[in-house]
Amino acid sequence: MYTELSAMGAQDNTNATAQLIRAMIYRGKNSCDQCPESIAELFKCTFPKVQITYAGPDEDVQINADTLSQVDAFVQPGGDGMYSRNTPGIIYNNCKGKKS
């Protein structure tokens, strides 16, 4: 499903608007500051019909086989240093301009 989500968002937004996308985003100490919220904004801009669930140690939803089976996409923000302090603001501002 990850490939399909990527392809729908990048190539044909018509399909993206036709179905509900259920996304789980990790929010916890292993994600960068404001990155989970920025990823949620990016999903909302790309897929108008999206249901966001935050999961992690301090969230109501925990990450396990059962909860993962209920979503179409899982994102754990963070990574190898490609993040900059401006990334959350850039994503939010770019998406904000696209909303009607």
Secondary structure, DSSP 4 states (H G I P E B T S, - for coil): -HHHHHHHHHH-HHHHHHS-EEEEEE-STTS-TTHHHHHHHHHHHH-SSEEEEEESTTSSB--SHHHHTT-SEEE----SS---TTHHHHHHHHHHHH--
